[in-house]
Amino acid sequence: MLRRSERNLDNIPVGALGMIALDGCQEMGKKVDDYLVKWRHEEGHKYKDNIVFNGYEKDTYLIGAKVPRFGSGEAKGIIAESVRGKDLYLMVDVCNYSLTYSLSGHINHMSPDDHYQNLKRIIAAVGGKARRINVIMPFLYESRQHKRSSRESLDCALALQELVRMGVDNIITFDAHDPRVQNAIPLSGFETVRPTYQFVKGLIMNYSDLQFDSQHMMAISPDEGATERAVYLASVLNLDMGMFYKRRDYTRVVGGRNPIIAHEFLGASVEGKDVIILDDMISSGDSILDVARQLKQRKAKRIFAAATFGLFTNGLDKFDKAYEEGIIDSILTTNLIYQTPELLSKPYYISCDMSKYIALMVDTLNHDGSISSILDPSERIQHALKNYQLGKEVEE
């Protein structure tokens, strides 16, 4: 289960816990810290007289850090206190474009490259003094450039290798675009986590009339790359599964990619059924909205689109229009990356909070415990559905 009280946390911590939430990730860092402080205040009395648990119970585990810039745009990482001997967790949101910096009098928005450089600066500022360095990078930097086609760079693999060379022991990410990229660092810790439970919880906390069975609901993969996600959800919920595949025009390149000609559907009838479209990210949204329209043409009842990361790179106007036309009923994404106030205000948007999940992983890893049961949400999903069907409150 997801409850901390049901976990075996008697192992001696790897080191005193410390967290650094880089600029752009401080809100999530504060939420994670609040959970850790609460849990350890509740349990800390057990270890009060044990020297190996020194510093176990604190008012905050967050460590101040900053990355000031020179007028030229160059920067340096600064850590506000000693991290010697600590089990350190660095949190970074490479997608937070809301932050800006000045470069020769010009205002620049921070790109994923800027956030990644800042992460390396903070690691460099640690100076090898920490007992262990763990990086929590929800959106894996350069994960969309995970394979080489012709004369291209392999940016994601190079970034992972670079972090390991700098002393990073574990990398925790969410729904990596292609998990096989971990082959670049086969002797280091790499975990990719999917928020399937949080999507199910988001739906059942916002809809009171859902029927989770194959007669009333289907899991849909918008393309062949997302099939595994849909297969897993369909298996856990005992649903039918369908998928679309993209027919592309390989004679042309538009925006760096071969344009999609059409989405073709494979699967049972969706007529009269609620459908859940699952993907790792919503970028421009063109593909997922095209899939939603085709499902509506096939007489699907309600359409819920769930993606770990909501980038919405071309704005929200097309989603507003789709909602008004009855194409989309709800869009679910996590708070793992920056969410605009405009997005949070939309009536069709459901934000799935991941802070407790991250706090549980940090707490367990700090105790040198296994997180396998945390990574597998099937038991938690079944427990939530049972409560939902009985009319009981679903746990956070």
C-alpha positions as CSV (number, residue, x, y, z in Angstrom):
1,M,0.0,0.0,0.0
2,L,1.0,3.7,-0.2
3,R,0.8,4.2,3.6
4,R,4.1,4.9,5.2
5,S,2.9,3.1,8.4
6,E,2.8,-0.1,6.4
7,R,6.4,0.1,5.2
8,N,9.4,-1.5,6.9
9,L,11.7,1.5,7.6
10,D,13.9,0.0,10.3
11,N,17.0,0.1,8.2
12,I,19.7,2.6,9.3
13,P,19.5,5.6,7.0
14,V,22.2,5.9,4.3
15,G,22.9,9.3,5.7
16,A,21.2,12.3,7.2
17,L,18.5,13.3,4.7
18,G,18.9,16.5,2.7
19,M,16.9,17.9,-0.2
20,I,17.7,20.6,-2.6
21,A,14.8,21.9,-4.8
22,L,16.3,23.9,-7.6
23,D,14.7,27.0,-8.9
24,G,11.4,26.1,-10.7
25,C,10.9,23.1,-8.5
26,Q,10.5,24.7,-5.1
27,E,6.7,24.3,-4.8
28,M,7.0,20.5,-5.3
29,G,10.0,20.4,-3.0
30,K,8.0,22.1,-0.2
31,K,5.1,19.7,-0.6
32,V,7.5,16.7,-0.4
33,D,9.3,18.2,2.6
34,D,6.0,18.7,4.4
35,Y,5.2,15.0,4.2
36,L,8.6,14.0,5.3
37,V,8.6,16.4,8.3
38,K,5.1,15.1,9.3
39,W,6.0,11.5,9.1
40,R,9.3,11.7,10.9
41,H,7.9,13.8,13.7
42,E,5.3,11.1,14.2
43,E,7.9,8.3,14.2
44,G,11.1,10.1,15.3
45,H,10.6,9.3,19.0
46,K,11.5,5.7,18.3
47,Y,15.1,6.7,17.3
48,K,15.6,9.7,19.6
49,D,18.4,8.1,21.6
50,N,20.0,6.2,18.7
51,I,23.2,8.0,17.5
52,V,22.9,6.6,14.0
53,F,19.6,8.4,13.6
54,N,21.1,11.8,14.5
55,G,19.3,14.5,12.5
56,Y,16.5,12.1,11.7
57,E,13.7,14.4,13.0
58,K,13.9,18.0,11.7
59,D,11.7,20.9,11.0
60,T,12.8,20.9,7.3
61,Y,15.0,18.7,5.2
62,L,15.3,21.4,2.5
63,I,18.8,22.9,2.0
64,G,19.1,26.3,0.6
65,A,20.8,26.6,-2.8
66,K,20.9,29.2,-5.6
67,V,22.4,29.8,-9.0
68,P,23.2,33.5,-9.4
69,R,24.2,34.8,-12.9
70,F,26.8,37.2,-14.0
71,G,25.9,39.9,-16.5
72,S,27.3,37.8,-19.3
73,G,24.8,35.1,-18.6
74,E,27.3,32.7,-17.0
75,A,26.4,31.3,-13.5
76,K,27.7,29.5,-10.5
77,G,26.0,27.1,-8.0
78,I,26.0,28.0,-4.3
79,I,24.8,25.8,-1.4
80,A,23.9,27.5,1.8
81,E,25.0,24.9,4.3
82,S,27.3,21.8,4.7
83,V,26.1,18.7,3.0
84,R,29.0,16.5,4.2
85,G,27.8,12.9,4.8
86,K,24.2,13.6,3.7
87,D,22.0,11.5,1.6
88,L,21.2,14.2,-0.9
89,Y,18.1,14.5,-3.2
90,L,18.2,17.1,-5.9
91,M,14.9,18.0,-7.5
92,V,14.7,19.8,-10.9
93,D,12.0,20.7,-13.3
94,V,13.6,21.1,-16.7
95,C,10.3,22.2,-18.3
96,N,9.7,25.3,-16.1
97,Y,10.0,28.0,-18.7
98,S,8.3,30.6,-16.5
99,L,11.7,31.5,-14.9
100,T,13.8,34.2,-16.6
101,Y,17.4,35.6,-16.4
102,S,19.2,38.6,-17.8
103,L,21.8,38.2,-20.6
104,S,23.5,41.4,-21.6
105,G,20.4,43.3,-20.8
106,H,18.0,40.9,-22.6
107,I,15.5,38.8,-20.7
108,N,15.7,35.1,-21.5
109,H,13.3,32.4,-20.4
110,M,15.0,29.3,-19.0
111,S,15.1,26.4,-21.3
112,P,15.7,22.7,-20.4
113,D,19.3,23.3,-21.3
114,D,19.5,26.0,-18.7
115,H,17.9,23.9,-16.0
116,Y,20.2,21.0,-16.7
117,Q,23.2,23.2,-16.5
118,N,22.0,24.5,-13.1
119,L,21.6,21.0,-11.9
120,K,25.3,20.3,-12.8
121,R,26.4,23.5,-11.1
122,I,24.7,22.4,-7.8
123,I,26.2,18.9,-8.1
124,A,29.6,20.6,-8.6
125,A,29.0,22.7,-5.5
126,V,28.4,19.6,-3.5
127,G,32.1,18.9,-4.2
128,G,31.9,15.1,-3.5
129,K,31.1,15.7,0.2
130,A,27.7,14.1,0.2
131,R,27.3,10.4,1.2
132,R,25.1,9.8,-1.8
133,I,23.6,12.0,-4.6
134,N,20.2,11.2,-6.0
135,V,18.6,13.2,-8.8
136,I,14.8,13.5,-9.0
137,M,14.1,14.7,-12.6
138,P,10.4,14.1,-13.4
139,F,10.7,15.0,-17.0
140,L,13.9,13.3,-18.1
141,Y,16.2,15.8,-19.9
142,E,16.4,15.2,-23.6
143,S,14.2,12.1,-23.3
144,R,12.6,12.8,-26.7
145,Q,16.1,12.4,-28.3
146,H,16.5,8.9,-27.0
147,K,17.6,7.2,-30.3
148,R,19.7,8.1,-33.3
149,S,18.4,8.4,-36.8
150,S,21.2,9.0,-39.3
151,R,23.6,11.8,-38.3
152,E,22.1,12.9,-34.9
153,S,23.2,13.3,-31.4
154,L,22.2,11.0,-28.6
155,D,21.6,13.7,-26.0
156,C,19.7,11.8,-23.4
157,A,22.3,9.0,-23.1
158,L,25.1,11.5,-22.9
159,A,23.3,13.5,-20.2
160,L,22.8,10.4,-18.1
161,Q,26.4,9.4,-18.5
162,E,27.5,12.9,-17.6
163,L,25.5,12.9,-14.3
164,V,26.9,9.5,-13.3
165,R,30.5,10.8,-14.0
166,M,29.8,13.7,-11.7
167,G,28.9,11.4,-8.8
168,V,25.2,10.9,-9.1
169,D,24.2,7.4,-7.7
170,N,20.5,7.3,-8.5
171,I,18.3,9.0,-11.1
172,I,14.5,8.9,-10.5
173,T,12.3,10.0,-13.4
174,F,8.7,9.6,-14.4
175,D,7.4,7.9,-17.5
176,A,10.6,8.2,-19.5
177,H,9.8,8.5,-23.2
178,D,11.8,5.3,-23.8
179,P,13.0,3.5,-20.6
180,R,15.6,1.7,-22.6
181,V,17.7,4.8,-22.4
182,Q,18.8,3.5,-19.0
183,N,21.1,1.1,-20.9
184,A,23.5,4.1,-21.2
185,I,24.2,3.7,-17.4
186,P,23.7,0.0,-16.7
187,L,25.7,0.0,-13.4
188,S,23.8,3.0,-11.8
189,G,20.4,3.4,-10.3
190,F,17.7,4.5,-12.7
191,E,13.9,4.3,-11.9
192,T,11.1,5.4,-14.3
193,V,7.8,5.7,-12.5
194,R,4.3,5.8,-14.1
195,P,1.5,7.7,-12.3
196,T,-1.3,5.2,-13.3
197,Y,-2.7,5.2,-9.8
198,Q,-2.9,8.9,-9.6
199,F,-4.8,9.0,-12.9
200,V,-7.4,6.5,-11.6
201,K,-7.7,8.4,-8.4
202,G,-8.1,11.7,-10.3
203,L,-11.0,10.3,-12.3
204,I,-12.8,8.7,-9.3
205,M,-12.5,11.8,-7.2
206,N,-14.1,13.9,-10.0
207,Y,-16.7,11.5,-11.4
208,S,-19.3,9.6,-9.4
209,D,-20.8,7.5,-12.1
210,L,-17.8,5.6,-13.6
211,Q,-18.2,1.9,-14.3
212,F,-14.9,0.1,-14.5
213,D,-15.6,-2.9,-16.6
214,S,-15.2,-4.0,-20.2
215,Q,-18.8,-3.2,-21.1
216,H,-18.6,0.4,-20.1
217,M,-15.0,1.5,-20.4
218,M,-11.9,1.1,-22.6
219,A,-8.2,2.0,-22.4
220,I,-6.9,3.6,-25.6
221,S,-3.3,4.0,-26.8
222,P,-3.0,7.0,-29.1
223,D,0.0,5.3,-30.9
224,E,2.1,2.2,-30.9
225,G,4.6,3.8,-28.5
226,A,2.0,4.2,-25.7
227,T,0.6,0.6,-26.0
228,E,2.3,-0.7,-22.9
229,R,0.6,2.0,-20.7
230,A,-2.8,1.1,-22.1
231,V,-2.2,-2.6,-21.8
232,Y,-1.3,-2.2,-18.1
233,L,-4.3,-0.1,-17.3
234,A,-6.6,-2.4,-19.2
235,S,-5.2,-5.4,-17.3
236,V,-5.5,-3.9,-13.9
237,L,-9.0,-2.6,-14.5
238,N,-10.1,-5.6,-16.5
239,L,-11.0,-3.4,-19.6
240,D,-10.8,-3.9,-23.3
241,M,-7.9,-2.1,-25.0
242,G,-7.7,-0.4,-28.3
243,M,-4.9,1.5,-30.1
244,F,-4.3,3.9,-33.0
245,Y,-1.2,3.8,-35.2
246,K,0.1,6.7,-37.1
247,R,0.4,6.6,-40.9
248,R,3.1,9.1,-41.8
249,D,4.3,10.6,-45.0
250,Y,8.0,9.5,-45.1
251,T,8.6,11.5,-48.3
252,R,8.4,14.8,-46.4
253,V,9.8,16.4,-43.2
254,V,7.9,19.1,-41.5
255,G,9.2,20.6,-38.2
256,G,11.9,18.0,-38.1
257,R,9.5,15.0,-38.3
258,N,7.6,13.1,-41.0
259,P,4.0,14.5,-40.9
260,I,1.1,12.3,-39.8
261,I,-1.4,11.5,-42.6
262,A,-4.0,9.7,-40.5
263,H,-4.6,7.7,-37.3
264,E,-5.9,4.2,-37.9
265,F,-7.7,2.3,-35.1
266,L,-7.3,-1.3,-34.0
267,G,-9.6,-2.7,-31.3
268,A,-13.2,-3.5,-30.3
269,S,-16.1,-1.1,-30.6
270,V,-16.0,2.0,-28.4
271,E,-19.7,2.8,-29.0
272,G,-21.4,3.9,-25.7
273,K,-18.2,3.5,-23.7
274,D,-16.1,5.9,-21.6
275,V,-12.5,5.8,-22.9
276,I,-9.3,6.7,-21.2
277,I,-6.5,7.8,-23.6
278,L,-3.1,7.2,-22.1
279,D,0.2,8.8,-23.1
280,D,3.5,10.0,-21.6
281,M,3.0,13.7,-22.7
282,I,0.7,16.1,-24.4
283,S,3.0,18.4,-26.4
284,S,1.1,20.4,-29.1
285,G,-2.0,18.3,-28.5
286,D,-2.7,17.7,-32.2
287,S,-2.4,13.9,-32.0
288,I,-4.4,13.4,-28.9
289,L,-7.2,15.7,-30.1
290,D,-7.3,13.9,-33.5
291,V,-7.6,10.6,-31.7
292,A,-10.4,12.0,-29.5
293,R,-12.3,13.2,-32.6
294,Q,-12.0,9.8,-34.2
295,L,-13.3,8.1,-31.0
296,K,-16.2,10.5,-31.0
297,Q,-17.0,9.6,-34.6
298,R,-17.0,6.0,-33.4
299,K,-19.7,7.0,-30.9
300,A,-17.6,6.9,-27.7
301,K,-19.4,8.2,-24.7
302,R,-17.0,10.3,-22.6
303,I,-13.3,10.8,-23.4
304,F,-10.7,11.3,-20.7
305,A,-7.1,12.1,-21.9
306,A,-4.4,11.3,-19.3
307,A,-0.7,12.1,-19.8
308,T,2.1,12.4,-17.3
309,F,3.3,15.7,-18.6
310,G,1.1,18.5,-20.0
311,L,3.4,20.7,-22.0
312,F,0.7,22.4,-24.1
313,T,3.4,24.0,-26.3
314,N,0.9,25.7,-28.6
315,G,-1.5,27.0,-25.9
316,L,-4.9,25.9,-24.7
317,D,-7.2,27.4,-27.4
318,K,-7.6,24.1,-29.3
319,F,-8.4,22.2,-26.0
320,D,-11.0,24.9,-25.0
321,K,-12.7,24.4,-28.4
322,A,-12.6,20.6,-28.2
323,Y,-14.2,20.8,-24.7
324,E,-16.9,23.2,-25.9
325,E,-17.6,20.8,-28.8
326,G,-17.9,17.8,-26.5
327,I,-14.8,16.1,-27.9
328,I,-12.9,16.0,-24.6
329,D,-14.5,15.7,-21.2
330,S,-11.4,15.9,-19.0
331,I,-7.7,16.2,-19.4
332,L,-5.5,14.8,-16.6
333,T,-1.8,15.5,-16.1
334,T,0.5,15.6,-13.1
335,N,2.0,18.5,-11.2
336,L,5.5,17.1,-11.9
337,I,6.2,20.0,-14.3
338,Y,5.2,23.6,-14.4
339,Q,1.5,24.3,-14.7
340,T,0.3,27.7,-15.8
341,P,-2.4,29.5,-13.8
342,E,-4.5,29.4,-17.0
343,L,-4.3,25.6,-17.2
344,L,-5.2,25.2,-13.6
345,S,-8.3,27.3,-14.1
346,K,-9.8,25.3,-16.9
347,P,-13.0,23.4,-16.1
348,Y,-11.9,20.3,-18.0
349,Y,-8.5,20.1,-16.3
350,I,-7.7,17.6,-13.5
351,S,-4.3,18.0,-11.8
352,C,-2.9,14.8,-10.2
353,D,-0.6,15.6,-7.3
354,M,2.6,13.5,-7.1
355,S,4.2,15.0,-4.0
356,K,3.2,12.2,-1.6
357,Y,4.4,9.6,-4.0
358,I,7.8,11.3,-4.3
359,A,8.0,11.7,-0.5
360,L,7.4,8.0,0.0
361,M,10.2,7.1,-2.5
362,V,12.6,9.5,-0.8
363,D,11.8,8.3,2.7
364,T,12.2,4.6,1.6
365,L,15.4,5.1,-0.3
366,N,16.9,7.1,2.6
367,H,16.3,4.0,4.7
368,D,18.0,1.9,2.0
369,G,14.8,0.1,1.4
370,S,13.3,-1.4,-1.7
371,I,10.8,0.7,-3.6
372,S,9.5,-2.1,-5.8
373,S,6.1,-2.2,-4.1
374,I,5.8,1.6,-4.5
375,L,6.5,1.3,-8.2
376,D,3.7,-1.2,-8.7
377,P,0.4,0.5,-8.2
378,S,-1.9,-2.4,-8.9
379,E,-2.8,-3.1,-5.3
380,R,-3.5,0.6,-4.6
381,I,-5.7,0.8,-7.7
382,Q,-7.8,-2.2,-6.6
383,H,-8.1,-0.8,-3.1
384,A,-9.2,2.6,-4.4
385,L,-11.8,1.1,-6.8
386,K,-13.2,-1.1,-4.0
387,N,-13.7,2.0,-1.8
388,Y,-15.2,3.9,-4.8
389,Q,-17.7,1.1,-5.5
390,L,-18.7,1.0,-1.9
391,G,-19.2,4.8,-1.7
392,K,-16.3,5.3,0.6
393,E,-13.8,8.1,0.5
394,V,-10.7,7.5,-1.6
395,E,-7.4,8.0,0.2
396,E,-5.0,10.7,-1.0
